[in-house]
């Protein structure tokens, strides 16, 4: 059980653009790669509280959590087993202040920039688009 953790990520979308962070070049986990805010939850931590904590730590902002849009299970390079839930979120503050974990952020168009977004997020993007389309 010590080798298993839950994690939560904020799939922040505005005007059909996904908020993405670039990890610092010396990051021990996926250096220089694009990612979205979030991370591992503390033991016993509520996913919504943990996600809000991670968003505050990584981008010094706040989000409104709309709904879960993807769940993935994987084993990290260090052998830790992760169950990751991605939540569709909206920023409630426009201020962004990056932590030292990241070097920049950008809004990536879910149509035009799809080829630049890491494949890890493909299922979440597909689920997001299906939800939007079904509610039009």
N, C-alpha and C positions, 0 to 999 in steps of 0.2 A: 504493500500500500504506500510506502514511503516514496516509491518511484513513479507515482501517478499524481498528476495535477490537472486541475481545471483552469481554463484560460478564457478570456473574453476580449473581443476586438470590436471597435466602433467603426462600422461601415457608414461613414458620414457622407451624405449626398446633398448637393445643392445645385439646382439648375442643371440636372443630369451630369454633374461632375462629381467624381469621387476624390475625397481628400486623402492625399498620400504623403507619407514622410519618407525621407531618405536617411537610412542608417549611417552612422559615422563610419569612415573607412577602417577603423581599428575595432569595430564592434565584434565581440566574440561569436555572435549569432547572426549570420548573414550580413557581413560587412558591406556597406555601400549599396545595399539592395533597397528597393521600395517596399514600404509596409504601411499599415494603417495603425492608428493608436490602439493600445491595449496591451495585455500581458497576462501573466499567471495570477490566479487568485490566491489569496492567503487561505490557509486551511480553515474551513467553516465560514468563509466570507460569502455573502450574498452576491450573485453575479452582477446585479445592477449597481450595488455599492462598489464592488471591485472595479467594474468598468468605469464608473465615474471617477474613482481614485486614480486609475491609470491615465485617463484623459487629462485630469488635472496635473498629474506628474509629467506627462509627456508633452502636452501642448498648452498648459496653463489656461485651459478653457473649460467649458461645461457643455454637456449634450442633453438632449431629450431622447430617451430610448423609445423607439417606435415599436419594434418587434424583432424577434430572432429571424434571421434569413438563411443561416447555414450552420451546420455542425460538422466538424471534421475531427477524426481521430488519427494521431500519428505518433511516431517515436522520434524524438530529437536526436541530433548527432551525439549528445552525451548520454543517450539511453533512456532519458526520461519520457514516460508515456503521457501524452497530452490529449485532453478532450477540449477542443476549442469551439466556442459558440461565437458567431459573428452576429452583431445586432445592428439593424438599420437605425441610424441616429440622425438627428438634426442638431447643428450647433445652436446653442442658446446665447452664446456670447461671440461677438465677431473677433475679439482679441485672440491672437495666437502668439504664444511665447514658447519657443522650442526648448526642450531640455537638452542636456549635453549628449544624450543618446543619439540625437539626430542633427543633420547639418542643414536641411532645408525641407520645405513642404511645397506641394503644388496641388492644384485642382486639375484632375485629368478627366477629359470628356469620355463618357462611357460608350461613345460610338467612334469618334475620330481617333482617340488615343488607346483604344482597346489592345492594340498590338504591343504597347509599352507596359501595360499593366501585367504584373506577374501572374502566371497561370493558376497559382494558388487561389486567386480570387475569382476565377471563372464561374464556378458554381454559384457563389454569392451574387455575382453580377446578373447571372441568368435568373436566379430566384427573385431578385429585386425587380428586374424588368417584367417578369411574369406577374408579379403582384401589382405593379403600376398599371400594366395593360388590363388586368382583370378588374381594376377599380376605375377605369376611365368611363 
